[in-house]
Amino acid sequence: MVLPTYLKRDMKFGTWNISSLYRSGSLTTAARELARYKLDLAGVQEVWLDTGSRVTVGNYNFFDRKGNENHQLVTGSLVHHRIVISS
């Protein structure tokens, strides 16, 4: 099956062991770096940001899951808004 041109889309994925998103402005900096590399989705580990929800920053949505009581073991994803399905 051949897709029409308007449905074809390249996507770039990455991973990042970031461990410092608890600092003020660091999530914005991370989103800026992803935009610079033109990444659509990045899995991030050891983020130390424990929202357990969705946060919008720039053109990205940050999703994470709750870690333990010491804010450890938190993983998340930064996803470009064009591939996030709104609910």
Secondary structure as GFF3:
##gff-version 3
##sequence-region A 1 87
A	DSSP	three_ten_helix	5	7	.	.	.	ID=ss1
A	DSSP	beta_strand	13	17	.	.	.	ID=ss2
A	DSSP	alpha_helix	26	36	.	.	.	ID=ss3
A	DSSP	beta_strand	41	45	.	.	.	ID=ss4
A	DSSP	beta_strand	54	57	.	.	.	ID=ss5
A	DSSP	beta_strand	60	64	.	.	.	ID=ss6
A	DSSP	beta_strand	75	80	.	.	.	ID=ss7
A	DSSP	three_ten_helix	81	83	.	.	.	ID=ss8
###
